[in-house]
Amino acid sequence: MKKSENIYKQLSKQLSDDEIVDSYVFNDDSLSDAEQVLADKEFRELRMKKLKEMTDAERLFGNLMRIKYRILDYFDSAKYDEVFSFSNQLREYSKIIGRSNKDFANDLDVHHTKLSRLINGKDSPSIELMYRLGEHSKGELPAHYWWRLHSKELEYKIITDLEKRMSESQRVTNSIQIRA
């Protein structure tokens, strides 16, 4: 007996046929290899047609959702990844919106050289900028996402920059004494 028939028998004990049809899609196990190749080809053609028919606003929204969910997945990981640095994600966002850096900087009310320094990782962002980025994306990439990207990067730098830690420790005098 086919797998889908077993599933149907189990479901029919709890649901009516109409409820099953409305709630589930069954895989058709009976396609030959040639039929599967043809079905895949038809699906790809349909998908490409739909992609070509998308408006600019739909593309923008889709790309914004892509970056949003990639960032959310990154937040679930414990490791720092340079791809998700604040500067790299700001660069990605800048590409998605399709504006020049000068126009984007005007949108955010920052000087275009400041935006360039942020995109290239030469400057650290302010909290005010993060609020502006959240507003610019209409809340899809809220300020706290930008903050978490930046803070995860800072945490990584603090943990791994042993040279800087050593040079700063040389400047400390009269540190507290703790008995073990």
C-alpha positions in Angstrom: 0.0 0.0 0.0 1.3 3.5 -0.8 2.5 5.8 1.9 -0.2 8.4 1.1 -3.0 5.8 1.4 -1.8 5.0 4.9 -1.8 8.6 5.9 -5.2 9.0 4.4 -6.6 6.1 6.5 -5.1 7.6 9.7 -6.5 11.0 9.0 -10.0 9.8 8.0 -10.4 8.4 11.5 -10.3 12.0 12.8 -11.4 14.2 9.9 -13.9 14.3 7.2 -12.8 14.1 3.5 -13.5 17.9 3.1 -11.3 18.7 6.1 -8.5 16.5 4.8 -8.6 18.2 1.4 -8.7 21.7 3.0 -5.8 21.0 5.4 -3.4 18.7 3.7 -1.4 18.1 0.5 -0.3 14.6 -0.3 2.8 13.8 -2.3 2.1 11.7 -5.4 4.4 8.7 -5.1 3.5 7.5 -8.6 5.6 9.9 -10.8 8.2 8.2 -13.0 11.6 9.8 -13.2 10.7 11.4 -16.6 7.4 12.7 -15.2 9.3 14.2 -12.2 11.8 15.9 -14.4 8.9 17.4 -16.5 7.1 18.5 -13.3 10.2 20.1 -12.0 10.7 21.9 -15.3 7.1 23.2 -15.3 7.5 24.4 -11.7 10.7 26.2 -12.5 9.1 27.9 -15.5 6.1 29.0 -13.4 8.4 30.3 -10.7 10.5 32.3 -13.1 7.4 33.7 -14.7 6.1 34.8 -11.2 9.5 36.3 -10.4 9.5 38.4 -13.6 6.0 39.7 -12.8 6.9 40.9 -9.3 6.8 44.7 -8.8 9.7 46.6 -7.4 7.9 47.0 -4.1 7.3 43.2 -3.9 11.0 42.6 -4.6 12.1 45.1 -2.0 9.8 43.5 0.6 11.0 40.0 -0.3 14.7 41.1 0.0 13.9 42.8 3.3 12.3 39.7 4.7 15.3 37.6 3.5 17.8 39.8 5.4 15.4 40.0 8.4 15.1 36.2 8.8 18.8 35.6 8.1 19.6 38.0 11.0 17.1 36.3 13.2 18.7 32.9 12.5 22.1 34.4 13.3 20.8 35.7 16.6 19.9 32.1 17.5 23.5 31.0 16.9 26.1 31.3 19.7 29.0 32.1 17.4 30.0 35.4 15.9 30.1 35.5 12.1 31.8 38.4 10.3 29.1 38.2 7.6 26.7 39.5 10.1 28.8 42.4 11.4 26.9 45.7 11.7 28.8 47.1 8.7 28.1 44.2 6.4 24.4 44.2 7.2 24.2 47.9 6.7 25.9 47.5 3.3 23.4 44.7 2.5 20.5 46.9 3.5 21.9 49.7 1.5 22.0 47.5 -1.6 18.5 46.2 -1.0 17.0 49.7 -0.9 18.7 50.6 -4.1 19.7 54.1 -3.2 23.1 55.8 -3.6 25.0 56.2 -0.3 24.5 59.9 -0.6 20.7 59.6 -0.8 20.7 56.9 1.9 22.8 59.2 4.2 20.3 62.0 3.5 17.4 59.7 4.4 19.1 59.0 7.8 20.2 62.6 8.4 23.9 61.7 8.6 26.8 62.9 6.5 27.6 60.7 3.5 31.2 60.2 4.7 29.9 59.1 8.1 27.7 56.5 6.4 30.6 55.4 4.3 32.8 54.9 7.4 30.0 52.9 9.0 29.5 50.7 5.9 33.3 50.1 5.8 33.5 49.3 9.5 35.7 52.3 10.3 33.2 53.9 12.7 30.8 52.6 15.4 27.2 53.3 15.1 25.2 55.5 17.6 22.0 54.4 19.2 20.3 57.3 17.4 21.4 55.9 14.1 19.9 52.5 15.1 16.6 54.2 15.8 16.7 55.8 12.4 17.5 52.6 10.7 14.6 50.9 12.4 12.3 53.8 11.2 13.8 53.7 7.7 12.8 50.0 7.4 9.3 50.8 8.7 10.1 48.6 11.7 11.0 45.4 9.7 14.6 45.8 11.0 14.0 47.4 14.3 16.6 49.3 16.3 17.2 46.5 18.6 18.2 44.2 15.7 20.9 46.7 14.7 22.0 46.9 18.3 22.3 43.1 18.7 24.4 42.9 15.5 26.7 45.6 16.9 26.8 44.2 20.4 27.6 40.6 19.2 30.5 42.1 17.2 31.7 44.1 20.2 31.5 41.0 22.5 33.6 39.1 20.0 36.2 41.8 19.8 36.5 42.0 23.6 36.9 38.3 23.9 39.5 37.9 21.1 41.6 41.1 21.1 44.2 39.9 23.6 46.8 42.5 22.4 44.5 45.4 23.1 43.5 43.9 26.5 47.2 43.6 27.4 48.0 47.1 26.4 45.1 48.5 28.3 46.0 46.4 31.4 49.4 48.2 31.5 47.5 51.4 32.1 45.8 50.2 35.2 47.2 50.9 38.6 46.1 50.0 42.1 43.7 47.2 41.1 41.6 45.6 43.8 43.1 42.7 45.8 40.9 39.6 46.1 41.7 36.7 48.3 41.1 33.3 46.8 
